[in-house]
Amino acid sequence: MATLLAKNADVVVTMDGQRRELKNAGLFARDGVIEQVGFTAELPGTADRCSTSAVTFCSRIDQLSPPPRSGADAESTRRPEHEPLPLAEGALRDLGARTPEDTRTAVIVGCAELARSGCTTVFDHAYVFKNGCKVDDQIHAAAEIGVRFVVSRGSMSLGQSKGGLPPDNCVEDEKEILSDSVRVIEQYHNPKPGSMLQIVLAPCSPFSVTANLMRESAKIASSTASAAHASL
């Protein structure tokens, strides 16, 4: 099993319960899992790979920035219940216009910016898949950066003509959503500890999908050891 020893750091920022900062310290990891954090003298003397750095700190978990919605949230407090939100609707139409290449560029830029700040695990939630866009586009782009990636197969099925919030040209057929959800999990999801890629099923919200889609998505997630998320 591959081992890593990072030692002689001027300071190790542990971010543990006591928020300790250890001087002349480091860490020892095996197969990508940290086994020991402490002063250099307390760590194993060698490893398959050794390094020395001035500062060592724990990585962060973060998410790619969603489309701006603060304006839409503010607008919602001034409009009658169930009336479509112009700003939210506009954002959805913008998402509906994106292409696979747009997705690749956005994910690469977003993941790279997060990685530069010390983030090693990124979550991305998309729920409009038009113009040939697939979750696969996000997965392949994140792999180019090398971050640990948790990505949702989001969905919207309840268009305005059926009483929902999204424009009709931004929603998908429920059978196609469920079929693609199974495909993505079977092709990509790895539930094992240390996994670099996991899939989450994510019906967008109660006013964007039907109750049936939420139930069926939850069933799939439960039967495949993946996870489920919704904006309630």
N, C-alpha and C positions, 0 to 999 in steps of 0.2 A: 504493500500500500504506500502511495506517495505521501511524503511528509514535507512540511514547510516550517522553517524556523526564522522568525523575524526578531532580531535582538539588538541590544545596545541603543535603543531609541532614547532620545533625550527625554521624551515624555510619551506615555501611553494613556490615551483618554479612554477609560473603560466604559463609561456610561452605565455602570452598575448601580445598584440601589444606593450606594454611598457616594456615587459620582467621583470615584477615585481617579487621580492622575498620578501614575507611577513613573518615577525617574529611573533612567538607566534600566529599562524594562523591555518586554517584548511578548511574543506569543508563539505557541507551537500548535500546528494544525496537521491533521491526517485526513487524506482524501477530501480536502476542502472543508472539513469541520474542525473548528477550534477546540482543542482539548485542554489547553492550559494558557492562562494569562498571568504574568507575574514578572518579578525582577529577573534580569538576565541570568544571575547566578543560580536561580531556582529552576531554570528551563533546561531541557536536554542539551547536551553539548553540541550535537550536530543533527543534520537532517538531509534529505535528498536535495533540498533547495534551501539555501540560506541567504538572508538579506539583512541589510542594516539601513535604518531610516531615522531621520531626525524626529519625526512625529508619527505615531501610529494611533488611529482612532477607528471605532466601529463604523461599519457602513450603514447607510440609511435605506429605508424603504419609502418610495414616493410614487406618485402617479403623474402621467402625462397630463398637461393642462387641458381641460375641456374647453369647448367654445365659450366665449364670454356670455354669462347669463345673469350677471348682477342687475343689469338694466331690466331684463325680463322679469326677474324676481320682484323688483321694485314696482314694475308696471302691474303685476298681478294683484297688488293690494288696492289698486284703484279701478279694477274692472269687475263687472258682474261675474259671478261664479259660472264656470263652463264656457265663458266667451273666449275664443282663441286669442292668444297673446301675440301681437304683431312681431315683437322682437324675437321671441322664442321661435315663432314660425319662420322668420327670416333666417335665423341661425340654422334651422333644420333644412331649409332650402339650400343654403350654402353647403351643408354637409352632403346633401343629396347630389350636388354637382361635382363632388370630388372624384378623382380618378385613382387607379392603383398607383400611379407614379406620384400623385399628390400625397397619398398615404405614406409611401416609402420615404419621401423627403421629410414629411412632418415627424415621423417616428424616429428617423435617424437623427434629426436635429434635436428633438426632445430628449431622446435617450442619451445623446452625447453631452448635452448640457447637464443633465442630472448626474451622469457618470463623473463629470469634472468636479461636481460638488461633493462627491463621496457616496453617491447613491449606487448601490449594486443590484437592487431588486426594484423593478418598475412594474406598475399596474397600468393597463390601458383599457379604456372602455369606449367602444364604438358601437353604435346601434343603427346606423343608416348604411346599407350596403347596396349601392346602385352603380351603374356604369362599369360592371365587372369587378367591383371591389369585393374582397373577401378578407376574412380574418388572417388568411395566409400572408397577405401583403404586410401586415403588421409584424407577424412572426418572423418573416424572413428579414425585414428591416432591422428589428431588434437584434437578431443574430449577428448582423454585421458589426454591431457595437460590442456585443459580447456580454450584455447584462443578463441577469436572471429575470425572466419575463413571465408575468401573470397577465393573461389577456382574456377579455370577456368576448363571448359571442353574443353581443347585444342584439336586441330586436325590437321592432315596432310593427304592430299589425292592425291597430285600430285607427283608421284614417278619419278625416273630418266628415266624410259622407256617412260614417257609421257612428258619429258622435264623439270621436276622439280628438286629440289635439293636433297630431301631425298632419301635414298636407298628404293627400292620397298618394302622390307620387314619391313619398318618402317611406311608405310602408311596404312590407313583404307579405306573401301568402304564408299562413301559419304552417301548412304542411311542409313547405320548402324550408322555413325556419327550423323546424324540428328535425328534419332530415339532415340539414347542414350542421346542426348542433351535434348530432350523433357522429357525423363524418369528422368534424374538427376534433372532437374528443378522442375518437378511435385513432386518428392520424397523429395527433400531437401531444395529448395530455400525458404527463408523467407524474403520478402522485407520490413517488418515492421521496424520502428525505434527501435534501440536496439537489432536487430536481431543478433544472435550468428553465423549464417551460411547463406551465400549467394553464388549464382552460377553466374559465368560469362562465356559466350560462347566466345571461343578464337581460331578462325582459325589462324594458326601459322603465315603465311606471304604470300605475293603474289607469291613467287616462291616455295611455299610448298602446296598450296591449289588452287582450281579453283575459278574463279570469281563467279560461281554459288553457291559454298559452302559458300563464304563470304556473298552473298546476302541472302541465305536461313537462315543462322545463325543469321543475323541481323534481319530478319523477326521474327524468333522465340523469340529472345531476346526482341524485341519491344512488342510482343503480350503477353509476360509472365511477364512483369515488372522486367526482369533481365537486365544484361548489356552485352555489346559486346566489345571485344578487339582484335586487330591484330597488328603484328609488321610490320609497313609500312616502 
